[in-house]
Amino acid sequence: MGGDVEGNRPWWILTGGSRRLGRALAKGLALGHNLVLTSSRPWTDEDHWQTELSTETQVRTLRWDASDPGLVPQMMADLERLGAEGIRFQSAVLVAGTFPEQPFGSWTSASLQDTLAVNLAFPMLAAQALAPWIQDLGSLQLILDTAIHRPMQQRLPYSAAKAGLATLVPGLARLLAPRIRVAGHALGVMLPDEASSPDTLAELNLLKRNGTPEDLLRALRYVAESPYLTGEILTLDGGRRWA
């Protein structure tokens, strides 16, 4: 049930598949997969980048907003609708997240709730909703951060949320076995923002370069194609934690 009705292209779903890393992953995966992409923002005609995807790729778009009190029933309804089309996922990749700088002393209940809602609660709810729609021996893959090894002092709430997701990887692997495999990817610097110095960031790891979406795509495909792998966290940080 994981393939296209008209062929054998497997379906993948990316939460947070409209911006930055998610967008780059969608473009790479579209070469051999059909895609469901979610975004916290409405999909509009401005999302013309989808026309850059392979012409053989079927794409469905969903709006899943972590701040929406009706998020869980929305997810369930959307997945029921896709399931009625015969869509089952070979892999689900939970990309969505924020990266706020929150120095100690600036924390408030509201700011912590916002950070944890997007970076921890939303992936947990998405995993729960998606599990029934992942095909047998398919994979649920969570995007983490190398901060699980070296918490960021200016982003401790974010680091704590990612550490929570790291705990979820082996927990879900046990819970969903043997039907579904679970893995995490602890990322170093990929797609640094305009305010950062890429060269300076590259000097912080052993390989002296920043990561790319292609590095992550290889890891995602490796997990998807490794039927004896589950419960593991792959770290893609150029050796940052050892530097």
PyMOL commands that set and color helices and strands:
alter all, ss='L'
color gray80, all
select helices_A, chain A and resi 20-29+48-52+71-84+109-133+146-148+153-176+198-202+213-224+240-242
alter helices_A, ss='H'
color red, helices_A
select strands_A, chain A and resi 11-15+34-39+59-63+89-94+134-145+181-187+232-236
alter strands_A, ss='S'
color yellow, strands_A
deselect
rebuild
show_as cartoon
